[in-house]
Amino acid sequence: MKARTALVTGASKGIGRAIAKRLLDAGWRIIGLSRGTDATLSKHARFRTVHTDLLDPNALDTATREILNSETGLDTLISCAGAGRFGSLEQHANRHILDILQLNLNAHILIARQLLPVFKTQGRGDLLFIGSEVALRGGRFGSVYAAAKTGLRGFTRALREETANAGIRIMLINPGMTRTGFYHQTGFTPGDDTDNALLPRQIADAAWLALGSKQNCVFDEIDLTPLKRVVKKQR
């Protein structure tokens, strides 16, 4: 696959980091948009970090505009940033609900809105979003997170129809439980066995498959889940 330039949100850790590394290894140029910095990726000659707080729509808008003004050849968005907060609905403060929706849904939409005019002018572009299996099956104590990810799924399905005539591909990957820092403050983790959770590099492989397909082919949605669903409480 020809080397390209991609904007990757959440590139400093987890799935976003794994996808960024996979594309760097293939010769791509990566702009990582995140709050933190990965020490290894930041040393790479074809990796650039842009810091922003995706919970702040104004800061996100400013950072995205700066990238578009300074980068040429950008033709791919890989929108990975996300975080979970779990518990009964009534346990969430209003600000927590709004933060979950902002990070897991609104931020994806706002970035896509900024990039689409550029991609339409170019007549090409790929937008790949990282969703979640909870958009397909729900999840106990995850009502707000599931609402955000279900909204993201509906957004991508509608946007796919809206942008096809402009030569733009919209793709979605729905991972199941994956061994990342996502579960740090959730109160639960995947089980300990290897078949209880995916690895970030497996999501990166799926992203590579979708992005590497011929332009007349769209992987509309890829669902990846571990063989066995085992959840354990954090100590």
ZADO-1210 file (C-alpha; in nm, 4 decimals, padded with zeros to 6 digits):
<atoms>
<atom x="00.0000" y="00.0000" z="00.0000" code="MET" pos="1"/>
<atom x="00.1311" y="00.3455" z="-00.0925" code="LYS" pos="2"/>
<atom x="00.2604" y="00.5448" z="00.2044" code="ALA" pos="3"/>
<atom x="00.0204" y="00.8186" z="00.3073" code="ARG" pos="4"/>
<atom x="-00.0350" y="01.0776" z="00.5802" code="THR" pos="5"/>
<atom x="-00.2818" y="01.0115" z="00.8599" code="ALA" pos="6"/>
<atom x="-00.4168" y="01.2011" z="01.1577" code="LEU" pos="7"/>
<atom x="-00.4563" y="00.9601" z="01.4499" code="VAL" pos="8"/>
<atom x="-00.6434" y="01.0684" z="01.7618" code="THR" pos="9"/>
<atom x="-00.5536" y="00.9004" z="02.0886" code="GLY" pos="10"/>
<atom x="-00.2153" y="00.8033" z="01.9418" code="ALA" pos="11"/>
<atom x="-00.0280" y="00.8167" z="02.2716" code="SER" pos="12"/>
<atom x="-00.1603" y="00.4865" z="02.4064" code="LYS" pos="13"/>
<atom x="-00.3684" y="00.1751" z="02.3506" code="GLY" pos="14"/>
<atom x="-00.5322" y="00.1075" z="02.0176" code="ILE" pos="15"/>
<atom x="-00.4408" y="00.4474" z="01.8743" code="GLY" pos="16"/>
<atom x="-00.0744" y="00.3916" z="01.9513" code="ARG" pos="17"/>
<atom x="-00.0814" y="00.0421" z="01.7984" code="ALA" pos="18"/>
<atom x="-00.2363" y="00.1707" z="01.4758" code="ILE" pos="19"/>
<atom x="00.0084" y="00.4614" z="01.4566" code="ALA" pos="20"/>
<atom x="00.3023" y="00.2228" z="01.4976" code="LYS" pos="21"/>
<atom x="00.1627" y="-00.0159" z="01.2365" code="ARG" pos="22"/>
<atom x="00.1365" y="00.2652" z="00.9821" code="LEU" pos="23"/>
<atom x="00.4768" y="00.4120" z="01.0686" code="LEU" pos="24"/>
<atom x="00.6324" y="00.0712" z="01.0081" code="ASP" pos="25"/>
<atom x="00.4719" y="00.0761" z="00.6632" code="ALA" pos="26"/>
<atom x="00.6235" y="00.4157" z="00.5777" code="GLY" pos="27"/>
<atom x="00.3286" y="00.6425" z="00.6549" code="TRP" pos="28"/>
<atom x="00.3582" y="00.9890" z="00.8075" code="ARG" pos="29"/>
<atom x="00.1505" y="01.0207" z="01.1273" code="ILE" pos="30"/>
<atom x="00.0182" y="01.3251" z="01.3105" code="ILE" pos="31"/>
<atom x="-00.0795" y="01.2107" z="01.6581" code="GLY" pos="32"/>
<atom x="-00.3513" y="01.4213" z="01.8205" code="LEU" pos="33"/>
<atom x="-00.3764" y="01.3534" z="02.1917" code="SER" pos="34"/>
<atom x="-00.3381" y="01.4961" z="02.5382" code="ARG" pos="35"/>
<atom x="-00.0297" y="01.2881" z="02.6194" code="GLY" pos="36"/>
<atom x="00.2922" y="01.1882" z="02.4459" code="THR" pos="37"/>
<atom x="00.4367" y="00.8476" z="02.3716" code="ASP" pos="38"/>
<atom x="00.8139" y="00.8633" z="02.4189" code="ALA" pos="39"/>
<atom x="00.8906" y="00.5988" z="02.1574" code="THR" pos="40"/>
<atom x="00.6662" y="00.7285" z="01.8806" code="LEU" pos="41"/>
<atom x="00.7727" y="01.0890" z="01.9358" code="SER" pos="42"/>
<atom x="01.1312" y="00.9969" z="01.8413" code="LYS" pos="43"/>
<atom x="01.0226" y="00.8732" z="01.5002" code="HIS" pos="44"/>
<atom x="01.1125" y="01.1033" z="01.2096" code="ALA" pos="45"/>
<atom x="00.7687" y="01.0610" z="01.0480" code="ARG" pos="46"/>
<atom x="00.5670" y="01.1140" z="01.3644" code="PHE" pos="47"/>
<atom x="00.4467" y="01.4499" z="01.4889" code="ARG" pos="48"/>
<atom x="00.2583" y="01.5071" z="01.8136" code="THR" pos="49"/>
<atom x="-00.0077" y="01.7762" z="01.8444" code="VAL" pos="50"/>
<atom x="-00.1367" y="01.8203" z="02.1974" code="HIS" pos="51"/>
<atom x="-00.4961" y="01.9097" z="02.2711" code="THR" pos="52"/>
<atom x="-00.7751" y="01.8263" z="02.5123" code="ASP" pos="53"/>
<atom x="-01.0458" y="01.6439" z="02.3200" code="LEU" pos="54"/>
<atom x="-01.2885" y="01.7246" z="02.6002" code="LEU" pos="55"/>
<atom x="-01.2640" y="02.0917" z="02.5000" code="ASP" pos="56"/>
<atom x="-01.4415" y="02.1519" z="02.1646" code="PRO" pos="57"/>
<atom x="-01.2709" y="02.4895" z="02.1151" code="ASN" pos="58"/>
<atom x="-00.9226" y="02.3505" z="02.1784" code="ALA" pos="59"/>
<atom x="-00.9963" y="02.0579" z="01.9486" code="LEU" pos="60"/>
<atom x="-01.1162" y="02.2930" z="01.6746" code="ASP" pos="61"/>
<atom x="-00.8016" y="02.5068" z="01.7053" code="THR" pos="62"/>
<atom x="-00.5671" y="02.2069" z="01.6968" code="ALA" pos="63"/>
<atom x="-00.7390" y="02.0541" z="01.3939" code="THR" pos="64"/>
<atom x="-00.7253" y="02.3827" z="01.2022" code="ARG" pos="65"/>
<atom x="-00.3540" y="02.4171" z="01.2804" code="GLU" pos="66"/>
<atom x="-00.2908" y="02.0679" z="01.1437" code="ILE" pos="67"/>
<atom x="-00.4831" y="02.1394" z="00.8249" code="LEU" pos="68"/>
<atom x="-00.2952" y="02.4662" z="00.7747" code="ASN" pos="69"/>
<atom x="00.0480" y="02.3119" z="00.8284" code="SER" pos="70"/>
<atom x="00.0207" y="01.9671" z="00.6729" code="GLU" pos="71"/>
<atom x="00.0035" y="01.8753" z="00.3051" code="THR" pos="72"/>
<atom x="-00.1003" y="01.5362" z="00.1773" code="GLY" pos="73"/>
<atom x="-00.3247" y="01.4489" z="00.4694" code="LEU" pos="74"/>
<atom x="-00.5812" y="01.2007" z="00.3391" code="ASP" pos="75"/>
<atom x="-00.6666" y="00.9745" z="00.6331" code="THR" pos="76"/>
<atom x="-00.8324" y="01.0173" z="00.9716" code="LEU" pos="77"/>
<atom x="-00.8112" y="00.7384" z="01.2263" code="ILE" pos="78"/>
<atom x="-01.0321" y="00.8473" z="01.5140" code="SER" pos="79"/>
<atom x="-00.9440" y="00.6332" z="01.8158" code="CYS" pos="80"/>
<atom x="-00.9641" y="00.8536" z="02.1237" code="ALA" pos="81"/>
<atom x="-01.2071" y="00.7358" z="02.3864" code="GLY" pos="82"/>
<atom x="-01.2497" y="00.6469" z="02.7528" code="ALA" pos="83"/>
<atom x="-01.5025" y="00.4631" z="02.9649" code="GLY" pos="84"/>
<atom x="-01.6814" y="00.5472" z="03.2848" code="ARG" pos="85"/>
<atom x="-01.9144" y="00.2818" z="03.4196" code="PHE" pos="86"/>
<atom x="-02.1830" y="00.2486" z="03.6824" code="GLY" pos="87"/>
<atom x="-02.5580" y="00.2879" z="03.7195" code="SER" pos="88"/>
<atom x="-02.6921" y="00.5900" z="03.5337" code="LEU" pos="89"/>
<atom x="-02.7884" y="00.7710" z="03.8520" code="GLU" pos="90"/>
<atom x="-02.4295" y="00.7414" z="03.9771" code="GLN" pos="91"/>
<atom x="-02.3027" y="00.9695" z="03.6987" code="HIS" pos="92"/>
<atom x="-02.2871" y="01.3420" z="03.7631" code="ALA" pos="93"/>
<atom x="-02.4048" y="01.5612" z="03.4768" code="ASN" pos="94"/>
<atom x="-02.0482" y="01.6645" z="03.3955" code="ARG" pos="95"/>
<atom x="-01.9437" y="01.2977" z="03.3714" code="HIS" pos="96"/>
<atom x="-02.2227" y="01.2230" z="03.1242" code="ILE" pos="97"/>
<atom x="-02.1284" y="01.5199" z="02.9087" code="LEU" pos="98"/>
<atom x="-01.7593" y="01.4239" z="02.9163" code="ASP" pos="99"/>
<atom x="-01.8346" y="01.0663" z="02.8089" code="ILE" pos="100"/>
<atom x="-02.0455" y="01.1894" z="02.5181" code="LEU" pos="101"/>
<atom x="-01.7876" y="01.4526" z="02.4190" code="GLN" pos="102"/>
<atom x="-01.4910" y="01.2167" z="02.4094" code="LEU" pos="103"/>
<atom x="-01.6598" y="00.9073" z="02.2660" code="ASN" pos="104"/>
<atom x="-01.8970" y="01.0724" z="02.0173" code="LEU" pos="105"/>
<atom x="-01.8818" y="01.4496" z="01.9743" code="ASN" pos="106"/>
<atom x="-01.5047" y="01.4711" z="01.9284" code="ALA" pos="107"/>
<atom x="-01.5189" y="01.2164" z="01.6442" code="HIS" pos="108"/>
<atom x="-01.7909" y="01.4167" z="01.4700" code="ILE" pos="109"/>
<atom x="-01.6157" y="01.7516" z="01.5151" code="LEU" pos="110"/>
<atom x="-01.2852" y="01.6284" z="01.3708" code="ILE" pos="111"/>
<atom x="-01.4603" y="01.4661" z="01.0751" code="ALA" pos="112"/>
<atom x="-01.6447" y="01.7907" z="01.0065" code="ARG" pos="113"/>
<atom x="-01.3127" y="01.9763" z="00.9840" code="GLN" pos="114"/>
<atom x="-01.1435" y="01.7257" z="00.7542" code="LEU" pos="115"/>
<atom x="-01.4257" y="01.6469" z="00.5142" code="LEU" pos="116"/>
<atom x="-01.4056" y="01.9704" z="00.3074" code="PRO" pos="117"/>
<atom x="-01.0340" y="01.9066" z="00.2484" code="VAL" pos="118"/>
<atom x="-01.0895" y="01.5447" z="00.1527" code="PHE" pos="119"/>
<atom x="-01.3757" y="01.6399" z="-00.0782" code="LYS" pos="120"/>
<atom x="-01.1550" y="01.8929" z="-00.2556" code="THR" pos="121"/>
<atom x="-00.8902" y="01.6228" z="-00.3007" code="GLN" pos="122"/>
<atom x="-01.1519" y="01.3789" z="-00.4269" code="GLY" pos="123"/>
<atom x="-01.0302" y="01.1094" z="-00.1892" code="ARG" pos="124"/>
<atom x="-00.9902" y="01.0294" z="00.1776" code="GLY" pos="125"/>
<atom x="-01.0424" y="00.7607" z="00.4393" code="ASP" pos="126"/>
<atom x="-01.2096" y="00.8114" z="00.7762" code="LEU" pos="127"/>
<atom x="-01.1719" y="00.5131" z="01.0078" code="LEU" pos="128"/>
<atom x="-01.3435" y="00.5237" z="01.3471" code="PHE" pos="129"/>
<atom x="-01.2870" y="00.2991" z="01.6466" code="ILE" pos="130"/>
<atom x="-01.6206" y="00.2104" z="01.8027" code="GLY" pos="131"/>
<atom x="-01.7038" y="-00.0670" z="02.0476" code="SER" pos="132"/>
<atom x="-01.8925" y="-00.3922" z="02.0681" code="GLU" pos="133"/>
<atom x="-02.1261" y="-00.2252" z="02.3190" code="VAL" pos="134"/>
<atom x="-02.2863" y="-00.0516" z="02.0202" code="ALA" pos="135"/>
<atom x="-02.4013" y="-00.3954" z="01.9090" code="LEU" pos="136"/>
<atom x="-02.5050" y="-00.5597" z="02.2344" code="ARG" pos="137"/>
<atom x="-02.5197" y="-00.3003" z="02.5090" code="GLY" pos="138"/>
<atom x="-02.3493" y="-00.3561" z="02.8403" code="GLY" pos="139"/>
<atom x="-02.4480" y="-00.3606" z="03.2061" code="ARG" pos="140"/>
<atom x="-02.3513" y="-00.0406" z="03.3896" code="PHE" pos="141"/>
<atom x="-02.2394" y="00.1155" z="03.0639" code="GLY" pos="142"/>
<atom x="-02.5524" y="00.2980" z="02.9492" code="SER" pos="143"/>
<atom x="-02.3888" y="00.6347" z="02.8757" code="VAL" pos="144"/>
<atom x="-02.0819" y="00.4823" z="02.7125" code="TYR" pos="145"/>
<atom x="-02.3073" y="00.2546" z="02.5049" code="ALA" pos="146"/>
<atom x="-02.5163" y="00.5552" z="02.4024" code="ALA" pos="147"/>
<atom x="-02.2037" y="00.7328" z="02.2764" code="ALA" pos="148"/>
<atom x="-02.0732" y="00.4328" z="02.0845" code="LYS" pos="149"/>
<atom x="-02.4159" y="00.3523" z="01.9398" code="THR" pos="150"/>
<atom x="-02.4382" y="00.7134" z="01.8265" code="GLY" pos="151"/>
<atom x="-02.0959" y="00.6823" z="01.6648" code="LEU" pos="152"/>
<atom x="-02.2104" y="00.3737" z="01.4782" code="ARG" pos="153"/>
<atom x="-02.5188" y="00.5549" z="01.3464" code="GLY" pos="154"/>
<atom x="-02.3051" y="00.8532" z="01.2514" code="PHE" pos="155"/>
<atom x="-02.0630" y="00.6455" z="01.0453" code="THR" pos="156"/>
<atom x="-02.3395" y="00.4558" z="00.8667" code="ARG" pos="157"/>
<atom x="-02.5097" y="00.7799" z="00.7624" code="ALA" pos="158"/>
<atom x="-02.1844" y="00.9559" z="00.6730" code="LEU" pos="159"/>
<atom x="-02.0817" y="00.6616" z="00.4557" code="ARG" pos="160"/>
<atom x="-02.3851" y="00.7227" z="00.2332" code="GLU" pos="161"/>
<atom x="-02.3343" y="01.0991" z="00.2401" code="GLU" pos="162"/>
<atom x="-01.9741" y="01.0980" z="00.1208" code="THR" pos="163"/>
<atom x="-01.9430" y="00.8057" z="-00.1215" code="ALA" pos="164"/>
<atom x="-01.9927" y="01.0204" z="-00.4335" code="ASN" pos="165"/>
<atom x="-01.7009" y="01.2392" z="-00.3209" code="ALA" pos="166"/>
<atom x="-01.4608" y="00.9432" z="-00.3246" code="GLY" pos="167"/>
<atom x="-01.4437" y="00.9247" z="00.0553" code="ILE" pos="168"/>
<atom x="-01.4552" y="00.5987" z="00.2464" code="ARG" pos="169"/>
<atom x="-01.6077" y="00.5757" z="00.5949" code="ILE" pos="170"/>
<atom x="-01.5133" y="00.2713" z="00.8039" code="MET" pos="171"/>
<atom x="-01.5817" y="00.1510" z="01.1575" code="LEU" pos="172"/>
<atom x="-01.4105" y="-00.1078" z="01.3773" code="ILE" pos="173"/>
<atom x="-01.5970" y="-00.2370" z="01.6840" code="ASN" pos="174"/>
<atom x="-01.3476" y="-00.4067" z="01.9185" code="PRO" pos="175"/>
<atom x="-01.4464" y="-00.6160" z="02.2135" code="GLY" pos="176"/>
<atom x="-01.2411" y="-00.6198" z="02.5333" code="MET" pos="177"/>
<atom x="-00.8817" y="-00.5305" z="02.4529" code="THR" pos="178"/>
<atom x="-00.5797" y="-00.5283" z="02.6829" code="ARG" pos="179"/>
<atom x="-00.5118" y="-00.1572" z="02.7193" code="THR" pos="180"/>
<atom x="-00.5183" y="00.1009" z="02.9973" code="GLY" pos="181"/>
<atom x="-00.8881" y="00.1565" z="02.9220" code="PHE" pos="182"/>
<atom x="-00.9876" y="-00.0402" z="03.2320" code="TYR" pos="183"/>
<atom x="-00.7643" y="00.1498" z="03.4751" code="HIS" pos="184"/>
<atom x="-01.0548" y="00.3147" z="03.6593" code="GLN" pos="185"/>
<atom x="-01.3529" y="00.1115" z="03.5416" code="THR" pos="186"/>
<atom x="-01.3640" y="-00.1371" z="03.8279" code="GLY" pos="187"/>
<atom x="-01.3262" y="-00.4386" z="03.5992" code="PHE" pos="188"/>
<atom x="-01.0805" y="-00.5960" z="03.3541" code="THR" pos="189"/>
<atom x="-01.0819" y="-00.8808" z="03.1032" code="PRO" pos="190"/>
<atom x="-01.0050" y="-01.2264" z="03.2368" code="GLY" pos="191"/>
<atom x="-00.6436" y="-01.3368" z="03.2572" code="ASP" pos="192"/>
<atom x="-00.6422" y="-01.5956" z="02.9785" code="ASP" pos="193"/>
<atom x="-00.5226" y="-01.5040" z="02.6300" code="THR" pos="194"/>
<atom x="-00.8630" y="-01.5798" z="02.4798" code="ASP" pos="195"/>
<atom x="-01.0383" y="-01.3352" z="02.7171" code="ASN" pos="196"/>
<atom x="-00.9161" y="-01.0201" z="02.5434" code="ALA" pos="197"/>
<atom x="-00.7813" y="-00.8889" z="02.2159" code="LEU" pos="198"/>
<atom x="-00.4426" y="-00.7208" z="02.1798" code="LEU" pos="199"/>
<atom x="-00.4111" y="-00.3669" z="02.0395" code="PRO" pos="200"/>
<atom x="-00.2029" y="-00.4940" z="01.7499" code="ARG" pos="201"/>
<atom x="-00.4959" y="-00.7115" z="01.6381" code="GLN" pos="202"/>
<atom x="-00.7084" y="-00.3984" z="01.6025" code="ILE" pos="203"/>
<atom x="-00.4195" y="-00.2378" z="01.4144" code="ALA" pos="204"/>
<atom x="-00.4134" y="-00.5352" z="01.1762" code="ASP" pos="205"/>
<atom x="-00.7853" y="-00.4897" z="01.1101" code="ALA" pos="206"/>
<atom x="-00.7292" y="-00.1198" z="01.0424" code="ALA" pos="207"/>
<atom x="-00.4494" y="-00.2051" z="00.8007" code="TRP" pos="208"/>
<atom x="-00.6764" y="-00.4494" z="00.6189" code="LEU" pos="209"/>
<atom x="-00.9506" y="-00.1892" z="00.5811" code="ALA" pos="210"/>
<atom x="-00.7215" y="00.0922" z="00.4738" code="LEU" pos="211"/>
<atom x="-00.5328" y="-00.1303" z="00.2307" code="GLY" pos="212"/>
<atom x="-00.8357" y="-00.2401" z="00.0327" code="SER" pos="213"/>
<atom x="-00.8852" y="-00.1002" z="-00.3162" code="LYS" pos="214"/>
<atom x="-01.0592" y="00.2351" z="-00.3332" code="GLN" pos="215"/>
<atom x="-01.3725" y="00.0807" z="-00.4828" code="ASN" pos="216"/>
<atom x="-01.4119" y="-00.1380" z="-00.1728" code="CYS" pos="217"/>
<atom x="-01.5257" y="-00.0236" z="00.1718" code="VAL" pos="218"/>
<atom x="-01.5024" y="-00.2246" z="00.4916" code="PHE" pos="219"/>
<atom x="-01.8120" y="-00.0576" z="00.6303" code="ASP" pos="220"/>
<atom x="-01.7900" y="-00.2266" z="00.9689" code="GLU" pos="221"/>
<atom x="-01.5566" y="-00.4788" z="01.1297" code="ILE" pos="222"/>
<atom x="-01.6529" y="-00.6485" z="01.4562" code="ASP" pos="223"/>
<atom x="-01.3710" y="-00.8078" z="01.6578" code="LEU" pos="224"/>
<atom x="-01.4263" y="-00.9872" z="01.9872" code="THR" pos="225"/>
<atom x="-01.2222" y="-01.2249" z="02.2032" code="PRO" pos="226"/>
<atom x="-01.3111" y="-01.5901" z="02.1824" code="LEU" pos="227"/>
<atom x="-01.4440" y="-01.5962" z="02.5386" code="LYS" pos="228"/>
<atom x="-01.6067" y="-01.3073" z="02.7245" code="ARG" pos="229"/>
<atom x="-01.4681" y="-01.3211" z="03.0757" code="VAL" pos="230"/>
<atom x="-01.4764" y="-01.0201" z="03.3076" code="VAL" pos="231"/>
<atom x="-01.3258" y="-00.9921" z="03.6532" code="LYS" pos="232"/>
<atom x="-01.3437" y="-00.7236" z="03.9182" code="LYS" pos="233"/>
<atom x="-01.0388" y="-00.5098" z="03.9812" code="GLN" pos="234"/>
<atom x="-00.8814" y="-00.5431" z="04.3221" code="ARG" pos="235"/>
</atoms>
